[in-house]
Amino acid sequence: MQKITLILPIFNGEKYISRCIDSVLNQTYKNFELIIINDGSTDKSLNIIKKYAKKDNRIKIINKKNEGVSIARNIGIENSTGDFITFIDADDYLETDALETMINLASKYKVEIVRTSYVLEANNKFVYEKKLNYSGKITLNKNYRDIFINDILNQNFGSYLWLLLIKKDFIIKNKIFFEKELYVFQDLDYYINLFKHLTNIYFSNKVTYHYYKNELGSKNYKNTERNILSNINLANKLKEKLSNKYEKEINSLAVVMILPALYYSYKNDKEMTKTIYYNLLDNVMFMNLINNLPETLNKRLIINIVGIKLIKNYSKFSTFKVLYFSSFRFFEILKIIKNKILKKH
């Protein structure tokens, strides 16, 4: 029977960690190890996970200083003893047959990765069930690989790590680890690295995971500037990895990531956000992103900054993006960036 390693980083997750661990221990598939990396928690998280570890020897705890989820996940991979690896976040939980479903599909179809589906919850209520655009086993040739990478960059394909069951040998052979200097959107970068090397995958619409959405954007606004610079860094790394083949898509993705962060920062601390804006205007890499967007996104950006409610030509963009961009018409400070952009048109 093949062994599965679940990697669970935690930082101040006392509110939901018991629900998360219980969902793992209640799995119908029993041959697993749960590696919990306590990333410098200052609440009661460590005490809670220690109690669980005393009762079940499949739980391993690694206690470390706070360095971020990327380093924590790498430590989990390095200390894993399973044949397959999957990830879980501290505020989420699994369906009871999640591991059994994924390992059976991996064994039956002899694939490097299995990807399943999830339910989104917020405030302890069901929001929606996310289905996939793909199904069954797919062998990746160059054309398929390009399609997948394009979908990931355009956010048509959610880059959720916790939906994947990955062969450990595949990770080690291709040296697929997390970028230590990335503070946000590490999952997306990891997906790109996976699909660059992937030869086969199985897609299933079976729900295995419950993704619990906390209040969006509010708790990390003090790290806004650090996270924005991390996004710019990610964009440059992706361009290098993909040989600038998807430059405009990557620029578009970076802006879609950056502007919501600024929005929530502005809601919480206007003066701090103004300082961040001025710093960005002096950032060559950021202005390069702004000035080299796809034409349709440039128009979208301008329309919303100026404050026009009517959004034309949005068929290529998801409702999620439209809602994000439309919220920016309330930003008087965005006139600074508006003037910079309009000079180019």
MIRO-828665 format. One record per atom (N, C-alpha, C): residue in three letters; x, y, z negated. Coordinates in steps of 0.001 Angstrom, whole numbers, padded with zeros to 6 digits, always signed. Example, Ala and Ser with C-alpha at 12.3 -4.5 7.8 and 13.67 -1.06 7.14 Angstrom:
<recs>
Ala+013190-005690-007800Ala+012300-004500-007800Ala+013200-003300-007800Ser+012850-002250-007080Ser+013670-001060-007140Ser+012900+000030-007870
</recs>
This chain:
<recs>
Met+000843-001196+000000Met+000000+000000+000000Met+000879+001248+000000Gln+000641+002107+000962Gln+001473+003301+001092Gln+001152+004334+000006Lys+002210+005022-000392Lys+002089+005977-001497Lys+001960+007398-000968Ile+001087+008186-001606Ile+000872+009588-001246Ile+001400+010487-002353Thr+002122+011520-001969Thr+002555+012544-002912Thr+001688+013787-002721Leu+001074+014245-003797Leu+000352+015510-003783Leu+001224+016564-004453Ile+001427+017682-003784Ile+002267+018759-004309Ile+001382+019925-004732Leu+001477+020275-006009Leu+000599+021287-006589Leu+001416+022370-007298Pro+001665+023508-006639Pro+002297+024633-007333Pro+001253+025350-008177Ile+001674+025873-009318Ile+000732+026613-010150Ile+001417+027810-010790Phe+000723+028930-010746Phe+001151+030123-011458Phe-000083+030760-012090Asn-000149+030703-013414Asn-001272+031279-014169Asn-002620+030806-013621Gly-002768+029486-013583Gly-004000+028905-013052Gly-004857+028221-014090Glu-004818+028703-015348Glu-005507+028017-016439Glu-007021+027892-016227Lys-007603+028817-015453Lys-009062+028846-015315Lys-009595+027647-014549Tyr-008844+027182-013534Tyr-009372+026144-012652Tyr-008539+024866-012612Ile-007395+024839-013280Ile-006465+023724-013095Ile-007044+022378-013545Ser-007863+022372-014569Ser-008434+021104-015038Ser-009342+020495-013978Arg-010167+021318-013361Arg-011040+020823-012287Arg-010213+020241-011147Cys-009115+020917-010815Cys-008243+020473-009736Cys-007625+019114-010055Ile-007018+018995-011229Ile-006352+017739-011610Ile-007358+016608-011738Asp-008519+016879-012319Asp-009553+015845-012454Asp-009947+015291-011087Ser-010019+016165-010094Ser-010406+015701-008754Ser-009354+014780-008159Val-008095+014967-008548Val-007019+014090-008078Val-007075+012751-008808Leu-007216+012795-010106Leu-007228+011561-010899Leu-008456+010702-010612Asn-009523+011302-010100Asn-010750+010554-009800Asn-010777+010003-008376Gln-009647+010052-007670Gln-009601+009558-006296Gln-009847+008055-006221Thr-010550+007635-005168Thr-010765+006204-004948Thr-009471+005504-004542Tyr-008547+006259-003931Tyr-007230+005728-003567Tyr-006273+006008-004730Lys-005710+004980-005295Lys-005000+005117-006569Lys-003478+005208-006454Asn-002912+004853-005304Asn-001449+004825-005186Asn-000925+006203-004769Phe-000811+007063-005754Phe-000328+008413-005498Phe+000494+008917-006674Glu+001240+009977-006421Glu+001878+010739-007480Glu+001467+012196-007309Leu+001278+012872-008425Leu+000926+014284-008404Leu+002090+015069-009000Ile+002780+015826-008152Ile+003899+016643-008616Ile+003390+018065-008830Ile+003412+018504-010083Ile+002949+019851-010423Ile+004168+020720-010696Ile+004313+021782-009924Ile+005439+022699-010122Ile+004913+023931-010833Asn+005242+024061-012112Asn+004832+025242-012872Asn+005792+026379-012547Asp+005286+027357-011786Asp+006129+028427-011248Asp+006167+029631-012195Gly+006600+029368-013443Gly+006766+030456-014411Gly+005470+031005-014967Ser+004461+030153-015136Ser+003183+030621-015679Ser+003357+031228-017061Thr+002587+032277-017315Thr+002622+032937-018636Thr+001323+032728-019399Asp+000380+031985-018817Asp-000872+031691-019519Asp-000785+030271-020102Lys-001891+029590-020244Lys-001915+028262-020871Lys-001768+027118-019856Ser-001403+027447-018647Ser-001328+026417-017599Ser-000408+025259-017977Leu+000787+025569-018469Leu+001759+024520-018788Leu+001237+023598-019880Asn+000612+024154-020893Asn+000050+023328-021964Asn-001023+022386-021440Ile-001838+022877-020533Ile-002922+022059-019978Ile-002362+020902-019163Ile-001391+021192-018295Ile-000868+020119-017430Ile-000046+019112-018232Lys+000577+019566-019306Lys+001321+018626-020167Lys+000384+017603-020797Lys-000799+018030-021188Lys-001778+017110-021773Lys-002189+016044-020769Tyr-002363+016453-019519Tyr-002714+015489-018480Tyr-001568+014513-018233Ala-000337+015027-018206Ala+000820+014179-017922Ala+001032+013112-018989Lys+000674+013419-020219Lys+000809+012449-021308Lys-000138+011269-021128Lys-001262+011529-020457Lys-002284+010489-020293Lys-002111+009680-019011Asp-001393+010232-018032Asp-001278+009548-016734Asp+000139+009714-016207Asn+000854+008592-016069Asn+002261+008650-015658Asn+002446+008927-014165Arg+001364+009054-013427Arg+001473+009438-012018Arg+001687+010947-011869Ile+001546+011667-012968Ile+001727+013120-012943Ile+003152+013463-013357Lys+003850+014219-012519Lys+005199+014691-012811Lys+005176+016220-012885Ile+005800+016770-013895Ile+005829+018221-014066Ile+007244+018736-013840Ile+007366+019758-013020Ile+008635+020460-012829Ile+008408+021902-013284Asn+009130+022298-014309Asn+008953+023625-014896Asn+010095+024536-014438Lys+009771+025700-013895Lys+010785+026588-013348Lys+010365+028045-013503Lys+011308+028947-013286Lys+010992+030368-013307Lys+010183+030738-012070Asn+009500+031858-012141Asn+008654+032289-011035Asn+009483+032759-009839Glu+009351+032027-008716Glu+010070+032382-007483Glu+009166+032338-006259Gly+007897+032029-006444Gly+006980+031998-005315Gly+006641+030594-004851Val+005534+030508-004101Val+004985+029209-003720Val+005872+028473-002722Ser+006612+029186-001885Ser+007445+028513-000885Ser+008533+027673-001544Ile+009251+028260-002493Ile+010300+027527-003203Ile+009690+026388-004008Ala+008523+026629-004626Ala+007853+025586-005410Ala+007493+024390-004531Arg+006959+024656-003355Arg+006599+023554-002454Arg+007825+022800-001952Asn+008895+023521-001674Asn+010128+022844-001249Asn+010638+021915-002340Ile+010570+022358-003579Ile+010986+021516-004702Ile+010115+020271-004781Gly+008817+020452-004521Gly+007916+019309-004515Gly+008282+018300-003444Ile+008580+018786-002244Ile+008985+017892-001144Ile+010266+017143-001501Glu+011243+017867-002034Glu+012540+017268-002366Glu+012430+016204-003456Asn+011455+016326-004333Asn+011293+015377-005442Asn+010224+014319-005188Ser+009644+014327-004000Ser+008579+013382-003692Ser+009137+011985-003436Thr+008342+010986-003781Thr+008719+009584-003530Thr+007672+008882-002665Gly+006696+009613-002168Gly+005632+009021-001379Gly+006012+008824+000075Asp+005198+008020+000762Asp+005359+007825+002203Asp+004716+008979+002970Phe+003689+009567+002355Phe+002988+010703+002942Phe+002922+011832+001919Ile+002788+013059+002428Ile+002725+014236+001571Ile+001487+015053+001922Thr+000814+015552+000896Thr-000245+016523+001087Thr-000117+017594+000010Phe-000819+018696+000220Phe-000714+019833-000693Phe-002086+020172-001259Ile-002076+020772-002442Ile-003316+021205-003066Ile-003037+022473-003860Asp-003999+023381-003888Asp-003862+024614-004662Asp-004615+024490-005972Ala-004156+025209-006983Ala-004621+025021-008352Ala-006088+025374-008569Asp-006643+026255-007748Asp-008043+026653-007938Asp-009006+025891-007027Asp-008492+024911-006278Asp-009335+024116-005379Asp-009501+022705-005924Tyr-010280+021877-005200Tyr-010433+020487-005636Tyr-010775+019594-004452Leu-010581+018293-004656Leu-010735+017291-003593Leu-012047+016536-003706Glu-012553+016075-002559Glu-013597+015066-002548Glu-012998+013780-003113Thr-013805+012961-003741Thr-013274+011768-004417Thr-012616+010776-003448Asp-013031+010786-002184Asp-012448+009845-001215Asp-011469+010527-000268Ala-010963+011692-000637Ala-010086+012466+000255Ala-008837+011682+000654Leu-008113+011179-000325Leu-006870+010466-000035Leu-007123+009176+000736Glu-008170+008467+000360Glu-008497+007216+001053Glu-008843+007483+002517Thr-009610+008532+002756Thr-009981+008893+004125Thr-008744+009187+004967Met-007857+010015+004438Met-006697+010440+005215Met-005700+009311+005445Ile-005420+008526+004419Ile-004422+007468+004579Ile-004936+006362+005510Asn-006245+006097+005474Asn-006817+005091+006374Asn-006701+005535+007832Leu-006949+006811+008081Leu-006836+007336+009440Leu-005380+007326+009909Ala-004464+007696+009019Ala-003042+007704+009377Ala-002562+006302+009710Ser-003011+005316+008941Ser-002583+003932+009164Ser-003227+003337+010412Lys-004505+003603+010594Lys-005241+003031+011729Lys-004736+003557+013066Tyr-004488+004872+013133Tyr-004132+005487+014413Tyr-002627+005743+014557Lys-001871+005389+013523Lys-000404+005483+013559Lys+000064+006872+014022Val-000346+007895+013257Val-000024+009277+013594Val+000882+009890+012529Glu+001538+010971+012917Glu+002433+011682+011993Glu+001663+012578+011037Ile+000513+013081+011491Ile-000292+013987+010668Ile-001770+013667+010858Val-002521+013750+009774Val-003985+013733+009811Val-004476+015088+009320Arg-005468+015650+010030Arg-006066+016919+009580Arg-007569+016742+009472Thr-008112+017152+008318Thr-009529+016983+008040Thr-010222+018348+007945Ser-011422+018379+007347Ser-012218+019607+007254Ser-012459+019979+005793Tyr-013058+021154+005599Tyr-013222+021658+004235Tyr-014537+022400+004055Val-014882+022600+002793Val-016012+023438+002398Val-015455+024666+001696Leu-015974+025832+002042Leu-015584+027071+001369Leu-016588+027384+000265Glu-016072+027695-000920Glu-016918+028075-002044Glu-016439+029400-002616Ala-017367+030176-003166Ala-017035+031427-003855Ala-018033+031623-004980Asn-017525+032005-006149Asn-018387+032204-007324Asn-019239+030967-007614Asn-018585+029790-007449Asn-019222+028503-007722Asn-020425+028223-006830Lys-020463+028843-005644Lys-021551+028615-004704Lys-020990+028224-003340Phe-021737+027371-002647Phe-021370+026957-001294Phe-021467+028150-000347Val-020438+028345+000493Val-020463+029414+001482Val-020655+028824+002882Tyr-019764+027942+003300Tyr-019954+027254+004573Tyr-019047+026038+004646Glu-019372+025165+005600Glu-018543+023995+005905Glu-017870+024238+007241Lys-016555+024116+007273Lys-015784+024428+008476Lys-015527+023166+009295Lys-016007+023184+010534Lys-015776+022079+011444Lys-014622+022406+012394Leu-014022+021372+012957Leu-012887+021528+013863Leu-013328+021617+015316Asn-012498+022262+016117Asn-012733+022303+017556Asn-012171+021069+018257Tyr-011393+020272+017513Tyr-010765+019087+018063Tyr-011251+017861+017293Ser-011154+016699+017917Ser-011515+015468+017211Ser-010735+014294+017796Gly-010484+013320+016927Gly-009797+012113+017355Gly-008289+012269+017428Lys-007642+011242+017979Lys-006191+011247+018117Lys-005773+012030+019351Ile-004779+012883+019175Ile-004244+013654+020284Ile-002734+013467+020322Thr-002239+013083+021485Thr-000797+013002+021709Thr-000353+014306+022351Leu+000618+014952+021751Leu+001001+016288+022183Leu+002043+016244+023289Asn+001654+016727+024452Asn+002625+017044+025497Asn+002862+018553+025449Lys+003608+019093+026388Lys+003933+020515+026363Lys+002679+021378+026442Asn+001729+020994+027298Asn+000517+021795+027455Asn-000309+021836+026178Tyr-000487+020665+025547Tyr-001245+020611+024302Tyr-000543+021413+023203Arg+000766+021289+023149Arg+001515+022024+022123Arg+001320+023536+022293Asp+001366+024008+023527Asp+001145+025432+023784Asp-000260+025856+023391Ile-001238+025004+023663Ile-002628+025316+023297Ile-002774+025458+021794Phe-002189+024508+021054Phe-002294+024538+019603Phe-001597+025771+019015Ile-000398+026058+019490Ile+000342+027206+018969Ile-000402+028496+019271Asn-000965+028583+020474Asn-001746+029768+020825Asn-002965+029915+019913Asp-003642+028801+019623Asp-004808+028836+018738Asp-004431+029223+017311Ile-003281+028747+016851Ile-002816+029108+015513Ile-002549+030607+015435Leu-001860+031144+016416Leu-001513+032566+016417Leu-002743+033457+016555Asn-003772+032981+017246Asn-004994+033756+017428Asn-006033+033463+016351Gln-005616+032684+015348Gln-006468+032341+014209Gln-007753+031626+014627Asn-007680+030888+015719Asn-008784+030014+016107Asn-008639+028643+015459Phe-007527+028461+014804Phe-007170+027162+014237Phe-006596+027441+012843Gly-007400+027255+011821Gly-006972+027607+010461Gly-005733+026849+010030Ser-004724+027575+009612Ser-003456+026941+009210Ser-003475+026636+007711Tyr-004352+025697+007337Tyr-004509+025317+005932Tyr-003696+024055+005641Leu-002706+024193+004785Leu-001837+023053+004475Leu-002587+021932+003785Trp-003536+022308+002931Trp-004211+021293+002111Trp-005168+020407+002907Leu-005276+020626+004216Leu-006066+019725+005058Leu-005199+018685+005747Leu-003902+018729+005485Leu-002968+017852+006190Leu-002455+016723+005306Leu-002369+015554+005897Leu-001590+014449+005333Leu-000440+014233+006304Ile+000801+014389+005814Ile+001971+014406+006695Ile+002935+013286+006304Lys+003433+012575+007308Lys+004455+011564+007034Lys+005703+012247+006491Lys+006187+011753+005368Lys+007370+012371+004770Lys+008586+012245+005690Asp+008743+011104+006328Asp+009884+010910+007233Asp+009900+011957+008344Phe+008708+012352+008808Phe+008599+013366+009857Phe+009105+014714+009342Ile+008768+015046+008097Ile+009231+016306+007487Ile+010746+016308+007333Ile+011276+015222+006791Ile+012714+015148+006518Ile+013519+015098+007810Lys+013084+014293+008766Lys+013797+014153+010036Lys+013931+015492+010754Asn+012864+016293+010731Asn+012860+017566+011450Asn+013177+018772+010567Lys+013519+018497+009302Lys+013922+019538+008351Lys+012900+020676+008274Ile+011641+020276+008061Ile+010546+021248+008030Ile+010270+021642+006584Phe+010879+022744+006190Phe+010683+023272+004843Phe+010139+024700+004936Phe+009774+025245+003791Phe+009176+026573+003750Phe+010247+027652+003696Glu+009987+028762+004401Glu+010891+029909+004391Glu+010833+030579+003023Lys+011957+030628+002336Lys+011982+031121+000955Lys+011630+032594+000841Glu+011969+033378+001875Glu+011775+034823+001780Glu+010385+035277+002207Leu+009507+034346+002589Leu+008142+034709+002942Leu+007253+034654+001701Tyr+006519+035735+001461Tyr+005661+035812+000289Tyr+004193+035596+000619Val+003836+035757+001886Val+002452+035553+002326Val+002458+034816+003662Phe+001343+034137+003956Phe+001160+033419+005217Phe+002259+032394+005476Gln+002716+031767+004379Gln+003703+030702+004520Gln+003106+029502+005266Asp+001792+029285+005069Asp+001142+028140+005693Asp+001192+028248+007212Leu+000937+029447+007726Leu+000946+029646+009169Leu+002327+029347+009757Asp+003353+029853+009105Asp+004722+029601+009564Asp+005025+028104+009532Tyr+004558+027429+008489Tyr+004801+025995+008361Tyr+004077+025223+009464Tyr+002859+025634+009790Tyr+002107+025005+010875Tyr+002863+025103+012198Ile+003392+026291+012465Ile+004153+026469+013705Ile+005338+025510+013735Asn+006040+025402+012616Asn+007185+024484+012538Asn+006758+023037+012747Leu+005617+022657+012182Leu+005113+021299+012361Leu+004792+021019+013824Phe+004038+021932+014451Phe+003571+021678+015810Phe+004678+021789+016845Lys+005754+022446+016508Lys+006910+022462+017416Lys+007506+021069+017574His+007394+020243+016544His+008029+018919+016550His+007031+017770+016672Leu+005767+018061+016519Leu+004746+017020+016427Leu+004560+016278+017750Thr+004377+014954+017661Thr+004089+014167+018862Thr+002658+013625+018847Asn+002066+013424+017658Asn+000682+012959+017615Asn+000007+013373+016310Ile-001318+013534+016377Ile-002098+013991+015234Ile-003511+013446+015373Tyr-004170+013235+014225Tyr-005565+012816+014246Tyr-006419+013884+013562Phe-007474+014328+014266Phe-008393+015324+013720Phe-009692+014653+013296Ser-010126+014969+012074Ser-011381+014423+011570Ser-012245+015546+010994Asn-013541+015494+011264Asn-014468+016472+010699Asn-015011+016045+009343Lys-014426+014997+008797Lys-014801+014583+007449Lys-014288+015616+006441Val-015178+016081+005569Val-014787+017050+004542Val-014042+016330+003428Thr-012823+016797+003159Thr-012025+016216+002079Thr-011670+017234+001000Tyr-011911+018534+001277Tyr-011335+019582+000427Tyr-012352+020686+000162His-012326+021193-001078His-013152+022337-001463His-012225+023522-001734Tyr-012326+024499-000850Tyr-011502+025712-000919Tyr-012281+026766-001698Tyr-011744+027136-002855Tyr-012431+028105-003706Tyr-011843+029486-003483Lys-012671+030405-003002Lys-012216+031751-002662Lys-012416+032676-003847Asn-011295+033207-004368Asn-011374+034212-005417Asn-011611+035571-004785Glu-011766+036600-005611Glu-012018+037947-005109Glu-010889+038350-004176Leu-011257+038729-002956Leu-010280+038948-001899Leu-009477+040217-002116Gly-008168+040051-002126Gly-007288+041202-002016Gly-007031+042023-003241Ser-007771+041819-004342Ser-007693+042771-005438Ser-006537+042523-006388Lys-006194+041256-006616Lys-005271+040977-007707Lys-003807+041194-007344Asn-003491+041202-006038Asn-002086+041303-005644Asn-001744+042626-004970Tyr-002606+043644-005168Tyr-002380+044880-004421Tyr-001071+045556-004806Lys-000562+045320-006018Lys+000695+045955-006440Lys+001886+045438-005635Asn+001713+044282-004983Asn+002781+043727-004144Asn+002556+044023-002659Thr+001704+045003-002371Thr+001319+045259-000984Thr+002522+045530-000092Glu+003408+046422-000511Glu+004532+046778+000356Glu+005449+045585+000572Arg+005718+044833-000489Arg+006550+043641-000348Arg+005905+042651+000627Asn+004592+042472+000503Asn+003895+041520+001363Asn+003846+041980+002820Ile+003704+043279+003026Ile+003701+043802+004395Ile+005058+043587+005046Leu+006116+043875+004313Leu+007461+043653+004857Leu+007685+042168+005129Ser+007094+041317+004293Ser+007179+039880+004522Ser+006448+039496+005811Asn+005305+040135+006067Asn+004567+039885+007316Asn+005378+040298+008539Ile+006037+041447+008450Ile+006881+041918+009553Ile+008028+040934+009773Asn+008607+040461+008675Asn+009678+039469+008748Asn+009186+038183+009403Leu+007963+037765+009025Leu+007374+036566+009615Leu+007196+036747+011117Ala+006699+037907+011534Ala+006494+038164+012963Ala+007799+038028+013737Asn+008865+038575+013193Asn+010162+038490+013875Asn+010678+037057+013919Lys+010468+036306+012846Lys+010909+034913+012819Lys+010133+034073+013835Leu+008817+034339+013931Leu+008005+033592+014885Leu+008432+033873+016327Lys+008774+035120+016597Lys+009243+035466+017944Lys+010522+034701+018283Glu+011423+034588+017302Glu+012666+033848+017523Glu+012380+032367+017754Lys+011510+031798+016908Lys+011209+030371+017013Lys+010535+030024+018341Leu+009721+030949+018820Leu+008942+030687+020024Leu+009519+031386+021247Ser+010767+031840+021132Ser+011515+032439+022249Ser+010758+033593+022909Asn+010093+034398+022062Asn+009363+035592+022522Asn+008254+035274+023523Lys+007863+034017+023584Lys+006825+033619+024545Lys+005465+034201+024196Tyr+005224+034391+022897Tyr+003924+034862+022439Tyr+004058+036217+021735Glu+004864+037098+022271Glu+005192+038340+021558Glu+003952+039164+021235Lys+003088+039395+022198Lys+001914+040231+021949Lys+000934+039558+020993Glu+000787+038243+021091Glu-000084+037521+020163Glu+000448+037625+018739Ile+001774+037518+018590Ile+002387+037615+017266Ile+002242+039026+016713Asn+002429+040038+017552Asn+002238+041416+017114Asn+000804+041648+016652Ser-000130+041124+017426Ser-001542+041250+017081Ser-001835+040586+015745Leu-001311+039372+015569Leu-001509+038639+014323Leu-000953+039417+013140Ala+000241+039988+013295Ala+000872+040732+012205Ala+000027+041924+011788Val-000520+042653+012766Val-001352+043819+012441Val-002641+043389+011755Val-003235+042296+012230Val-004448+041777+011599Val-004180+041393+010140Met-002976+040914+009866Met-002601+040580+008489Met-002334+041821+007647Ile-001683+042813+008234Ile-001200+043968+007479Ile-002321+044920+007087Leu-003229+045226+008034Leu-004236+046249+007760Leu-005186+045898+006608Pro-005673+044646+006493Pro-006496+044331+005324Pro-005753+044507+004008Ala-004454+044203+003984Ala-003664+044402+002764Ala-003636+045874+002380Leu-003496+046743+003383Leu-003513+048170+003124Leu-004884+048623+002637Tyr-005923+048037+003187Tyr-007290+048390+002799Tyr-007520+048127+001319Tyr-007158+046935+000861Tyr-007392+046601-000544Tyr-006451+047374-001464Ser-005274+047661-000995Ser-004368+048506-001759Ser-004964+049898-001923Tyr-005522+050426-000843Tyr-006109+051766-000868Tyr-007285+051831-001834Lys-008068+050772-001897Lys-009201+050730-002815Lys-008751+050799-004268Asn-007559+050251-004544Asn-007082+050159-005926Asn-006136+051284-006322Asp-005346+051785-005390Asp-004350+052821-005732Asp-004057+053657-004488Lys-004783+054765-004344Lys-004665+055590-003138Lys-003282+056202-002978Glu-002712+056708-004078Glu-001414+057380-003981Glu-000307+056407-003604Met-000334+055223-004194Met+000661+054214-003843Met+000549+053840-002369Thr-000680+053719-001891Thr-000899+053327-000506Thr-000405+054398+000460Lys-000595+055661+000107Lys-000085+056740+000952Lys+001430+056633+001108Thr+002104+056351+000000Thr+003560+056185+000052Thr+003944+055025+000969Ile+003201+053929+000879Ile+003471+052772+001734Ile+003302+053145+003200Tyr+002239+053894+003521Tyr+001998+054323+004896Tyr+003177+055108+005450Tyr+003623+056091+004684Tyr+004727+056916+005164Tyr+005992+056082+005357Asn+006220+055128+004466Asn+007373+054240+004624Asn+007247+053395+005893Leu+006020+052947+006190Leu+005805+052135+007379Leu+006046+052935+008655Leu+005661+054197+008627Leu+005857+055020+009812Leu+007327+055214+010139Asp+008181+055024+009142Asp+009624+055105+009353Asp+010246+053737+009602Asn+009399+052704+009595Asn+009888+051341+009783Asn+009845+050993+011270Val+010997+050852+011873Val+011088+050623+013319Val+010352+049353+013722Met+010492+048288+012934Met+009875+047020+013295Met+008350+047112+013245Phe+007813+047852+012255Phe+006368+048016+012168Phe+005829+048799+013358Met+006489+049910+013698Met+006013+050709+014817Met+006156+049954+016143Asn+007128+049044+016202Asn+007256+048202+017390Asn+006041+047277+017523Leu+005555+046770+016385Leu+004345+045956+016409Leu+003165+046767+016918Ile+002999+047966+016371Ile+001870+048816+016720Ile+001905+049189+018198Asn+003081+049485+018708Asn+003206+049983+020078Asn+003247+048891+021133Asn+003243+047622+020690Asn+003309+046508+021645Asn+002227+045469+021359Leu+001001+045984+021199Leu-000153+045128+020983Leu-000815+044805+022323Pro-001607+043714+022350Pro-002423+043486+023547Pro-003335+044678+023781Glu-003648+044979+025011Glu-004417+046187+025340Glu-005753+046228+024614Thr-006452+045087+024552Thr-007769+045079+023919Thr-007679+045390+022437Leu-006636+044890+021783Leu-006507+045159+020352Leu-006104+046603+020108Asn-005287+047172+020985Asn-004943+048585+020868Asn-006206+049440+020909Lys-007104+049130+021855Lys-008346+049883+021954Lys-009175+049719+020682Arg-009235+048480+020194Arg-009986+048210+018964Arg-009446+049034+017811Leu-008143+049068+017681Leu-007506+049795+016594Leu-007836+051275+016667Ile-007727+051837+017858Ile-007989+053263+018045Ile-009450+053586+017738Ile-010366+052779+018269Ile-011791+053022+018066Ile-012133+053087+016589Asn-011614+052157+015812Asn-011965+052106+014400Asn-011294+053196+013589Ile-010074+053549+013935Ile-009387+054608+013206Ile-010094+055938+013432Val-010511+056194+014646Val-011207+057445+014951Val-012560+057477+014250Gly-013182+056333+014060Gly-014421+056281+013305Gly-015643+055974+014135Ile-015467+055505+015363Ile-016614+055169+016196Ile-017140+053796+015787Lys-018426+053712+015519Lys-018994+052465+015037Lys-019160+051430+016144Leu-019437+051889+017339Leu-019668+050962+018434Leu-018366+050320+018866Ile-018282+049026+018769Ile-017067+048302+019150Ile-017322+047579+020460Lys-016591+047965+021483Lys-016758+047362+022793Lys-015701+046265+023021Asn-016045+045364+023910Asn-015096+044347+024354Asn-014524+043540+023201Tyr-015413+043048+022301Tyr-014912+042289+021157Tyr-015106+040788+021318Ser-015448+040351+022511Ser-015756+038938+022698Ser-014571+038031+022424Lys-013348+038580+022574Lys-012158+037744+022366Lys-011752+037678+020898Phe-012482+038386+020042Phe-012094+038452+018640Phe-013179+037834+017769Ser-012758+037209+016703Ser-013711+036574+015810Ser-014491+037623+015019Thr-015663+037249+014514Thr-016451+038140+013673Thr-015643+038596+012470Phe-014820+037688+011951Phe-013977+038013+010795Phe-013090+039211+011084Lys-012436+039210+012258Lys-011554+040312+012609Lys-012353+041596+012830Val-013510+041485+013485Val-014321+042664+013745Val-014722+043339+012432Leu-015129+042534+011464Leu-015519+043097+010172Leu-014345+043770+009476Tyr-013183+043130+009552Tyr-011999+043733+008941Tyr-011683+045082+009567Phe-011641+045097+010890Phe-011252+046334+011554Phe-012308+047420+011382Ser-013604+047061+011394Ser-014640+048070+011273Ser-014604+048762+009921Ser-014097+048085+008886Ser-014029+048688+007556Ser-013012+049820+007492Phe-012129+049900+008473Phe-011069+050913+008402Phe-011517+052305+008826Arg-012761+052457+009300Arg-013203+053791+009675Arg-013354+054702+008451Phe-013331+054116+007265Phe-013439+054912+006046Phe-012079+055435+005587Phe-011043+055143+006302Phe-009693+055514+005921Phe-009296+056853+006510Glu-009402+057901+005749Glu-008918+059176+006292Glu-007411+059154+006480Ile-006721+058351+005664Ile-005263+058319+005756Ile-004782+057636+007037Leu-005638+056801+007636Leu-005224+056121+008858Leu-005098+057069+010049Lys-005537+058312+009870Lys-005341+059293+010930Lys-003851+059494+011218Ile-003042+059246+010216Ile-001588+059347+010405Ile-001142+058368+011483Ile-001560+057110+011338Ile-001193+056100+012314Ile-001930+056334+013636Lys-003192+056814+013543Lys-003969+057085+014758Lys-003185+058015+015688Asn-002635+059087+015128Asn-001921+060055+015957Asn-000704+059417+016627Lys-000036+058541+015884Lys+001124+057856+016449Lys+000715+056979+017637Ile-000432+056282+017471Ile-000868+055359+018505Ile-001388+056108+019713Leu-002204+057146+019469Leu-002826+057866+020578Leu-001828+058542+021473Lys-000657+058853+020938Lys+000396+059467+021760Lys+000868+058523+022862Lys+000644+057216+022608Lys+001106+056197+023564Lys+000054+055933+024643His-001125+056556+024513His-002218+056250+025451His-002749+057546+026083
</recs>
